[in-house]
Amino acid sequence: MTSQVLFDRLAYVDRLKAASFTEQQARGAADALGEALTETVATKSDLKDLRSELQAEMKTGFAQVDARFAQVATQIAESKAALIQWIVGVAIATCTVGAAVAGFIIKHVP
């Protein structure tokens, strides 16, 4: 991030000197604060850039989630179809066995 924080070092040095800092102490403190502000403070522009990046990443992430949900929905539909086929097959087999047993009973039971 590139910061464009306005910091008046000379005015800061003057204020520190007025508060009994030596010239060397005041300049050192002003340099340290100026460097810290430059390296650690985000500007509105930095935040706008970061927001754009995050929105782009979120859009990509949401697209991936949507694609995965579509895959899961397809798998559920396929599983449902297979389960229905299995249930129908078991029902037909049960009816067939039941009919065979009924036929056997009718033929062999007086």
N, C-alpha and C positions, 0 to 999 in steps of 0.2 A: 504494500500500500504506500502510496506517496502522499505525504501530508503537506498541507499548505497552511499550517497554523501560524498566525501572526503573533510574533513574540518580540517585543521591543527590548533587546538586551541592554541597551544603553540606559533606558529608563529603569530597568530592573537593577542594574548595577548602582545607579544613583540612589535608589530606594534602600538598597542594602547598605551602602556607605552611610546614608543618613541614619541607619539603625545601628551604627558603630561597627560595621564590617570594614576590614581593611580593603584596599583596592584589589589586592591579590585574591582575598577570600570572595569578594563580591563578583569578580570576573570568573573565578572558578565555579561558583554557584550558578551564575548566569549561563555559563557554557554547559554545565551539567543539565540544568533545567531545559535549555534550548534543545540539547541533544535528545533528552527524554521525550520532549513534546514532539519532536520531529519523527522519532522512531516508534512511538507508542500511541499517539492520538490519531484516531480516525476522523477524517473529514466527511462532510455530507457526500462528497463525490465518491469517497471510498465506500461509504455505506450503500450508495446507490449501485455501485459496481457489484458489491457483494450480494445485494438483493437480487440483481439480475442473474448472477451466477447460481444462487440458491434456487431461484424460480426455474431456471433451465434444468438443474439437477432434479428438482422435484417433479417436473414435467416428465423427464425421462423415467424416474422411479415409478411414477404413477402409471405410465404406459406399460412398464414391465409387470406391475401388479395386475393391471387390467388383462394383459396377455395371459398371465398365469391363471387368473380366475376363469378366463375363457377355456383354457386347457382343462381345468378341474371340472367345469360345467360339462364339457364334452365327455370326460371320463365318467362322470356321474350318469349321463344319459346312456352311454354305452353299457355301463354296469346295470342300469335299470332294465335295459332291453334284454341283456343276458339273463337277468334274474327272472324276468317274465317268461322267457323261453324255457328256463329250467322249471318254473312252477307249472307251466302248461304241460311240459313233458312228464313231470311227476303225476299230474292230474290224469293225463291220458293213460299212463302206466297203471295207476291205481284203478282206474275204471276197467282197464283190460284185465287186470288180475281179479278184480271183483266180479266181472262178467264170467271169467273162466271158472272161478270158485262157484258162482251161482249155477253155471252150466253143469259142473261136476256134481253139485248137490242135487240138482234136478234129475240127472241121469242115474245117480247111484243111491239116492235115499228114497225108500219106498213111501 
